[in-house]
Amino acid sequence: MKTIIFIMLALPLSGFTHPGIGIVEDSKGNIYYTDLTHIWKIDASGKKSIAVRSVHSHELFMDEKDNLYGEHLWYDSDKPQPWFHYVWKLSPDGNISKIIPETKGFLEDYSFVRDHFGRMYWADRSKECQKVARKNSDSSITTLGDQCFHNIRYMTSNDHGEVYVVDFQDLKKVDNSGKVKTIASGIADKKWTKSTTKNQNSVMGVWDDREGNIYTAITNANVVKKFTSVGREEIIFTTSSEWMPTGGLIDSKGNLWVLECTPGNEVRVERQTKAGVKTTF
């Protein structure tokens, strides 16, 4: 059960819309991912099918009962307030329901980054000193972080309720007490010292595995990097030049799945086994 959050700003590519990062696995080994038009399912045999049709979803969340959640976001230029959204839920029996109805504006105080304790996490960017906000099971909100974040881009939570944050191009961990630890710095390009609109999305999806290793999609370098708990860095996956990694997961068998896109907004998924064998879906 892995989840990720994003900040919706333009990537440094002309005509390139913000790609999706949502890719999750259910208890049966099925993989679900977004291409910003539909939610696709890849079953254990490798067969692809549309699981949720016609939803513009960037993030996904799979709970322990195999309920899949996402947001549909759209723009209506004829309206004075043109942005709208709703949150959908796909049940294991195939039923699709709206758990947040059609609403004006952007989704607020709700997240697809969650832990096993029923808590949600998102970036609190209301002040220059950014923090991580946690919505507890009683709906109270706690602000986490004993130090400031500068430009929170993406995050994920692990099974212990700890949060891994991409702060521009630094990978940081927030423990349950709110203490922030930097795992690795400058993971996209160590020459960059300042976040700009051109480079701030160079690190996108972040996820973990059962051994506590952390993975990030480095879009500007077309690679996926793996970090141990002490920050040892390793490139474990490389895409072809026209494809950029945006998200990923380690499945229940230890295989790496990588969500990828092109500047033309094509989307595909690649699976790499522990032996290094790649399959494209």
C-alpha positions as CSV (number, residue, x, y, z in Angstrom):
1,M,0.0,0.0,0.0
2,K,2.0,2.9,-1.3
3,T,0.9,6.5,-2.0
4,I,2.4,9.6,-3.3
5,I,1.5,13.3,-3.4
6,F,2.4,16.0,-6.0
7,I,2.4,19.7,-6.4
8,M,0.8,20.6,-9.7
9,L,3.1,23.0,-11.5
10,A,4.5,22.9,-15.0
11,L,7.4,20.7,-15.9
12,P,10.3,22.3,-17.8
13,L,9.1,21.1,-21.2
14,S,7.1,23.2,-23.6
15,G,3.6,21.8,-24.2
16,F,4.1,19.1,-21.6
17,T,1.3,18.7,-19.1
18,H,2.0,17.6,-15.6
19,P,2.2,13.8,-15.7
20,G,0.6,11.3,-13.4
21,I,2.6,9.5,-10.7
22,G,0.0,7.1,-9.4
23,I,0.8,3.4,-9.6
24,V,-0.3,0.9,-6.9
25,E,-0.6,-2.8,-6.2
26,D,-3.5,-4.7,-4.6
27,S,-3.4,-7.8,-2.4
28,K,-3.8,-10.1,-5.5
29,G,-0.8,-8.7,-7.3
30,N,-2.8,-6.6,-9.8
31,I,-1.2,-3.3,-10.7
32,Y,-3.2,-0.1,-11.3
33,Y,-1.8,3.1,-12.9
34,T,-3.0,6.4,-14.4
35,D,-2.4,7.8,-17.8
36,L,-4.4,10.9,-17.0
37,T,-7.3,9.7,-19.2
38,H,-8.2,6.3,-17.6
39,I,-7.0,4.1,-14.7
40,W,-5.5,0.9,-16.1
41,K,-5.2,-2.5,-14.5
42,I,-2.5,-5.0,-15.3
43,D,-3.4,-8.4,-13.9
44,A,-1.1,-11.2,-12.8
45,S,-1.0,-12.6,-16.3
46,G,0.1,-9.3,-17.8
47,K,-3.3,-8.5,-19.4
48,K,-4.2,-4.8,-19.5
49,S,-7.7,-3.4,-19.1
50,I,-9.4,-0.2,-18.1
51,A,-10.4,-0.2,-14.5
52,V,-11.8,3.3,-14.2
53,R,-12.8,5.1,-17.4
54,S,-12.4,8.8,-18.1
55,V,-10.8,10.2,-14.9
56,H,-8.0,12.7,-14.9
57,S,-6.2,11.4,-11.9
58,H,-2.6,12.2,-10.9
59,E,-2.3,10.2,-7.7
60,L,-3.7,6.8,-6.5
61,F,-4.2,5.2,-3.1
62,M,-5.0,1.5,-2.4
63,D,-6.2,0.6,1.0
64,E,-5.8,-2.7,2.9
65,K,-9.2,-3.9,1.7
66,D,-8.3,-3.3,-2.0
67,N,-10.4,-0.2,-2.4
68,L,-8.7,2.1,-4.9
69,Y,-9.1,5.9,-4.6
70,G,-8.3,8.8,-6.9
71,E,-9.3,12.3,-7.9
72,H,-10.9,13.5,-11.1
73,L,-9.8,17.0,-11.9
74,W,-11.1,19.1,-14.8
75,Y,-11.3,22.6,-16.2
76,D,-14.4,24.3,-17.6
77,S,-13.5,27.6,-19.3
78,D,-17.2,28.6,-19.4
79,K,-17.4,28.9,-15.6
80,P,-16.3,31.9,-13.6
81,Q,-14.4,29.5,-11.3
82,P,-13.2,27.0,-13.9
83,W,-11.6,24.2,-11.8
84,F,-13.7,21.3,-10.5
85,H,-12.9,18.0,-8.8
86,Y,-14.4,14.9,-7.2
87,V,-12.9,11.9,-5.4
88,W,-13.8,8.4,-6.6
89,K,-13.5,5.0,-5.1
90,L,-13.3,1.7,-7.0
91,S,-14.4,-1.2,-4.7
92,P,-13.1,-4.8,-5.2
93,D,-16.4,-5.8,-6.7
94,G,-16.0,-3.2,-9.5
95,N,-18.4,-0.6,-8.1
96,I,-17.3,3.0,-8.7
97,S,-18.7,5.6,-6.3
98,K,-18.0,9.3,-5.5
99,I,-16.9,9.7,-1.9
100,I,-16.4,13.5,-2.4
101,P,-19.0,14.9,-4.8
102,E,-18.3,17.3,-7.7
103,T,-16.9,20.4,-6.0
104,K,-15.6,23.8,-7.2
105,G,-11.9,24.5,-6.9
106,F,-9.0,22.2,-5.9
107,L,-9.0,19.4,-3.4
108,E,-8.2,20.7,0.1
109,D,-7.4,19.1,3.5
110,Y,-7.5,15.6,1.8
111,S,-4.7,13.5,0.5
112,F,-3.9,10.2,-1.1
113,V,-0.7,9.9,1.1
114,R,-1.9,7.8,4.0
115,D,-0.6,5.4,6.6
116,H,-1.9,2.3,8.3
117,F,-3.3,4.4,11.1
118,G,-5.8,6.2,9.0
119,R,-3.9,9.4,8.8
120,M,-3.4,11.6,5.7
121,Y,-0.4,13.8,4.8
122,W,0.1,16.8,2.6
123,A,2.4,19.8,2.1
124,D,1.5,22.9,4.1
125,R,2.9,25.6,1.8
126,S,1.0,28.5,3.4
127,K,4.1,30.0,4.8
128,E,7.7,30.4,3.6
129,C,8.7,27.8,6.2
130,Q,6.9,24.8,4.7
131,K,5.8,21.9,6.9
132,V,4.1,18.5,6.5
133,A,0.5,18.5,7.6
134,R,-1.1,15.3,9.0
135,K,-4.8,14.8,9.3
136,N,-5.4,12.4,12.2
137,S,-8.1,9.8,12.4
138,D,-10.2,12.1,14.6
139,S,-9.9,14.8,11.8
140,S,-7.6,17.0,13.9
141,I,-4.6,18.4,12.0
142,T,-1.0,18.2,13.2
143,T,1.9,20.1,11.7
144,L,5.1,18.1,11.4
145,G,8.7,19.2,11.0
146,D,11.3,20.4,13.5
147,Q,12.9,22.4,10.6
148,C,11.7,24.2,7.5
149,F,11.2,22.6,4.2
150,H,12.0,24.9,1.2
151,N,10.0,23.4,-1.7
152,I,8.0,20.3,-1.0
153,R,7.4,18.4,-4.2
154,Y,6.3,14.8,-3.5
155,M,6.0,12.5,-0.5
156,T,5.1,9.0,0.6
157,S,4.3,7.3,3.9
158,N,5.6,4.0,5.1
159,D,4.0,1.3,7.2
160,H,5.3,2.9,10.4
161,G,3.7,6.3,9.8
162,E,7.0,7.9,8.8
163,V,7.0,10.3,5.8
164,Y,9.6,10.6,3.1
165,V,9.6,14.0,1.4
166,V,11.2,15.3,-1.8
167,D,12.2,18.8,-0.8
168,F,13.3,20.3,-4.2
169,Q,16.0,17.7,-4.9
170,D,16.8,16.6,-1.3
171,L,15.3,13.4,0.1
172,K,14.2,13.8,3.7
173,K,12.5,11.6,6.4
174,V,10.0,12.8,9.0
175,D,9.6,10.5,11.9
176,N,6.5,10.1,14.1
177,S,7.8,12.8,16.5
178,G,8.2,15.3,13.6
179,K,12.0,15.2,13.5
180,V,13.4,15.8,10.1
181,K,16.5,13.9,8.8
182,T,18.1,14.4,5.4
183,I,18.8,11.1,3.7
184,A,20.5,12.4,0.6
185,S,21.0,15.9,-1.0
186,G,21.1,17.1,-4.6
187,I,20.0,13.8,-6.0
188,A,19.1,15.2,-9.4
189,D,22.0,17.5,-10.1
190,K,24.4,18.6,-7.4
191,K,25.3,21.7,-9.3
192,W,21.8,23.1,-8.7
193,T,21.7,25.2,-5.6
194,K,18.3,26.9,-6.1
195,S,14.9,25.7,-7.0
196,T,13.3,27.2,-10.1
197,T,10.2,26.5,-12.2
198,K,12.5,24.8,-14.7
199,N,14.2,22.3,-12.4
200,Q,11.8,21.8,-9.5
201,N,10.1,18.7,-10.9
202,S,13.4,16.9,-11.7
203,V,12.6,14.5,-8.9
204,M,9.1,13.2,-8.9
205,G,7.6,10.0,-7.5
206,V,9.1,8.5,-4.2
207,W,8.3,5.1,-2.8
208,D,9.8,2.5,-0.4
209,D,10.1,-1.3,-0.1
210,R,9.8,-3.7,2.8
211,E,13.5,-3.5,3.7
212,G,13.3,0.3,4.3
213,N,15.0,1.3,1.0
214,I,13.7,4.5,-0.7
215,Y,13.3,5.0,-4.5
216,T,12.9,8.1,-6.5
217,A,12.1,8.9,-10.2
218,I,14.8,11.3,-11.5
219,T,13.1,12.7,-14.6
220,N,15.9,14.9,-15.8
221,A,18.4,12.0,-15.9
222,N,15.9,9.3,-17.0
223,V,16.8,7.1,-14.1
224,V,15.4,5.6,-10.9
225,K,17.6,5.8,-7.9
226,K,17.6,3.6,-4.8
227,F,18.7,4.9,-1.4
228,T,19.4,2.9,1.7
229,S,18.4,4.1,5.1
230,V,21.8,5.7,5.6
231,G,21.7,7.4,2.2
232,R,23.8,5.1,0.0
233,E,22.8,5.9,-3.6
234,E,22.5,3.5,-6.5
235,I,21.0,3.8,-10.0
236,I,18.8,0.7,-10.5
237,F,16.8,1.5,-13.6
238,T,17.4,3.6,-16.8
239,T,14.7,4.6,-19.4
240,S,15.3,5.3,-23.0
241,S,15.9,8.9,-23.9
242,E,12.3,9.8,-24.9
243,W,10.8,8.2,-21.8
244,M,10.9,9.8,-18.4
245,P,10.2,8.0,-15.1
246,T,7.5,9.7,-13.0
247,G,6.5,7.1,-10.4
248,G,7.0,3.5,-9.3
249,L,6.6,0.8,-6.8
250,I,8.2,-2.4,-5.5
251,D,5.6,-5.2,-5.7
252,S,5.0,-8.1,-3.3
253,K,7.5,-10.3,-5.3
254,G,10.2,-7.7,-5.2
255,N,9.9,-6.6,-8.8
256,L,10.3,-2.9,-9.7
257,W,7.5,-1.2,-11.7
258,V,8.2,2.2,-13.3
259,L,5.5,4.6,-14.6
260,E,6.9,6.6,-17.6
261,C,5.8,9.3,-20.0
262,T,7.1,11.2,-23.0
263,P,7.0,14.9,-23.9
264,G,4.1,14.0,-26.1
265,N,2.1,12.7,-23.1
266,E,2.3,9.0,-24.0
267,V,2.3,6.7,-20.9
268,R,3.7,3.3,-20.4
269,V,4.8,1.0,-17.5
270,E,7.9,-1.1,-17.3
271,R,8.5,-4.0,-15.0
272,Q,12.0,-5.0,-14.0
273,T,12.5,-8.3,-12.2
274,K,15.1,-8.8,-9.4
275,A,17.1,-10.6,-12.1
276,G,17.0,-7.4,-14.3
277,V,14.6,-8.7,-16.9
278,K,12.4,-5.9,-18.3
279,T,8.9,-6.1,-19.7
280,T,7.0,-3.2,-21.2
281,F,3.2,-2.8,-20.8
